[in-house]
Each structure stands twice: as C-alpha cells, then as structure tokens.
Amino acid sequence: SITSDHSQTETIAISSFIKQNLSFINEAYDGLNDKILIEAKEPLHLCLNPTALLQVISILIDNIFQHAYSSHEFQRGIIKIRRLDEKVEIQIRDFGKGIKPEQEPLLFKPFFENFTGAFQTGLGLQIAMNLVKTQLDGNLYFSRPDKGANFILELPHR
C-alpha cells in the first residue's frame, strides 16, 4: 500500500510516470511491464498529487489481475492516455471475462465483491473513487467494451 500526504501536488508527465511506476504498483505481478501496454499519442503533463494517482492506478490494475482472468489465461491490459478538451482521460482496460450488467451499479459501492474464490474486502473501487474525487478533482467511471472491462479516469488538464 502506498501512503503519503495527499496535499502534495506536482507536475508530472503522465505516460512516463505510469511506465516508471508499473514495477512498483504490485510486486506480486511478475513481468507487469510485459502485460500492460501503455498508449499515449502525445506527451501530457498534469499538475496533481502523484501518490493519489498511483494508488488509483494500482487499484485498477490489481482488479485486472484479481478478477478479469482465470489463472490459466494470459493476463493483459492496456492503459490509454489522451486529451479531451480540458480533460485528460486515462482508460485502464482488460480483455477478460468482463462484468455482468447487473453488477455495474454496484461497482463503486463499499463492500461489493465480484466473487473470485479469494477473500477480498470489496473496498478497492470505492477507495479509488474517493481518491479521484477528493485528491485528483476528477471522475472515475466504468464503460462496457465488447470484451472485458474498461475503467475511465477523467482528470482536469491544468
């Protein structure tokens, strides 16, 4: 778990920051750099709290490897970074089994767990949402791709 004073902000290059920190996101995932592709068409810099951003991305990537795939499947994800007007959008997507439509309204509720056979607290996405709203001044939501799950983080471009 990453802990720090969330009042600290600095200007960071988003794609470089994510690439540099992938190996620290969760030490349990060997070869994470080979499993997560990062796409960014242009270098984007944001002034934000990097610790809060790293915590949110860590939670979303952890969800990929905890819930999206069975143990025998090749696990992979993609992070797409792009600017949309006055916002920067960071999509974190997997190509796994996806989320059932009836579970979508519950995703960001505390203690919701998509049962995987392992003990989980069901707090990860709730914590991520709170960090995004309170520390990053952004929004986090789920969109349904044709396969897998896609979480979209919108941050103000300033």
TORPALUM-195112 format. One record per residue (C-alpha): y, z, x; residue in three letters. Coordinates in steps of 0.25 Angstrom, whole numbers, padded with zeros to 4 digits, always signed. Each point is the difference from the previous one (the first is absolute). Layout:
TORPALUM-195112
YZXAla/...
***
This chain:
TORPALUM-195112
+0000+0000+0000Ser/+0014-0004+0005Ile/+0010+0011-0002Thr/+0015+0000+0003Ser/+0014+0002-0005Asp/+0002-0011-0010His/+0015+0001+0001Ser/-0001-0008+0013Gln/+0004-0015-0001Thr/+0001-0011+0010Glu/+0000-0015+0000Thr/-0014-0006+0003Ile/-0006-0014+0001Ala/-0010+0001-0012Ile/-0011-0009+0005Ser/+0001+0005+0014Ser/+0000+0014-0005Phe/-0013-0002-0008Ile/-0007-0007+0011Lys/+0003+0010+0010Gln/-0005+0012-0009Asn/-0012-0007-0006Leu/-0009+0008+0010Ser/+0006+0013-0004Phe/-0001-0002-0015Ile/-0014+0005-0001Asn/-0008+0002+0013Glu/-0013+0000-0009Ala/+0001-0016-0001Tyr/-0004-0006+0013Asp/+0006-0014+0002Gly/+0010+0002-0010Leu/+0009-0011+0006Asn/-0011-0010-0002Asp/-0002+0004-0015Lys/+0015+0000-0004Ile/+0008-0013+0001Leu/+0015+0001+0000Ile/+0008-0011-0005Glu/+0015-0001+0002Ala/+0008-0013-0001Lys/+0013+0006+0007Glu/+0003+0013+0007Pro/+0005+0010-0009Leu/+0007+0013+0004His/+0002+0012-0010Leu/+0007+0013+0002Cys/-0009+0010-0006Leu/-0009+0012+0003Asn/-0011-0006+0009Pro/-0009+0012-0002Thr/+0000-0001-0015Ala/-0003-0015+0001Leu/-0011+0003+0009Leu/-0006+0010-0010Gln/+0001-0009-0012Val/-0007-0012+0008Ile/-0010+0009+0005Ser/-0004+0005-0014Ile/+0000-0015-0005Leu/-0009-0004+0012Ile/-0009+0012-0002Asp/-0002-0004-0014Asn/-0005-0014+0004Ile/-0011+0006+0009Phe/-0004+0011-0009Gln/+0000-0007-0014His/+0000-0015+0002Ala/-0013-0004+0006Tyr/-0014+0005+0001Ser/-0005+0005+0013Ser/-0007-0013+0004His/+0012-0010-0003Glu/+0010-0005+0010Phe/+0012+0008-0003Gln/+0013-0007+0002Arg/+0014+0001-0005Gly/+0014-0007+0001Ile/+0014+0005+0001Ile/+0010-0010-0004Lys/+0015+0003+0003Ile/+0011-0008-0006Arg/+0015+0001-0004Arg/+0003-0002-0015Leu/+0015+0000-0002Asp/+0005+0014+0003Glu/-0014+0006+0002Lys/-0012-0001+0009Val/-0013-0001-0006Glu/-0013+0005+0008Ile/-0013-0004-0007Gln/-0012+0007+0004Ile/-0012-0007-0006Arg/-0015+0000+0001Asp/-0011-0010-0004Phe/-0010+0011-0005Gly/-0005+0003-0014Lys/+0013+0003-0006Gly/+0005+0010-0010Ile/-0005+0000-0014Lys/+0011-0003-0010Pro/-0002+0013-0008Glu/+0003+0007+0013Gln/+0013-0006+0004Glu/+0009+0009-0009Pro/-0007+0012+0007Leu/+0002-0005+0015Leu/+0012+0008+0003Phe/-0003+0013-0008Lys/-0004+0012+0007Pro/-0015+0003+0002Phe/-0004-0014-0005Phe/-0012-0004+0008Glu/-0008-0013+0000Asn/-0013+0006+0002Phe/-0007-0005+0013Thr/-0010+0010+0003Gly/+0008+0008+0010Ala/+0009+0012-0003Phe/+0015-0005-0002Gln/+0011+0008-0005Thr/+0006-0011-0008Gly/+0014+0003+0006Leu/+0002-0011+0010Gly/+0008-0010-0009Leu/+0008+0011-0007Gln/+0004+0005+0014Ile/+0003-0015+0004Ala/+0009-0002-0013Met/+0008+0013+0002Asn/+0003-0004+0015Leu/+0004-0014-0004Val/+0010+0006-0011Lys/+0005+0012+0007Thr/+0000-0004+0015Gln/+0001-0015+0000Leu/+0008-0003-0012Asp/-0010-0010-0005Gly/-0010-0004-0010Asn/-0015-0001+0001Leu/-0009-0007-0010Tyr/-0013-0007-0002Phe/-0002-0014-0003Ser/-0014-0007-0004Arg/-0003-0011+0009Pro/-0012-0009-0003Asp/-0009+0008+0009Lys/+0002+0014+0006Gly/+0012+0009-0001Ala/+0015-0002+0004Asn/+0010+0011+0001Phe/+0014-0004+0002Ile/+0011+0008+0007Leu/+0014-0004-0003Glu/+0011+0006+0009Leu/+0015-0002+0000Pro/+0004-0010+0011His/+0012+0007+0007Arg/
***
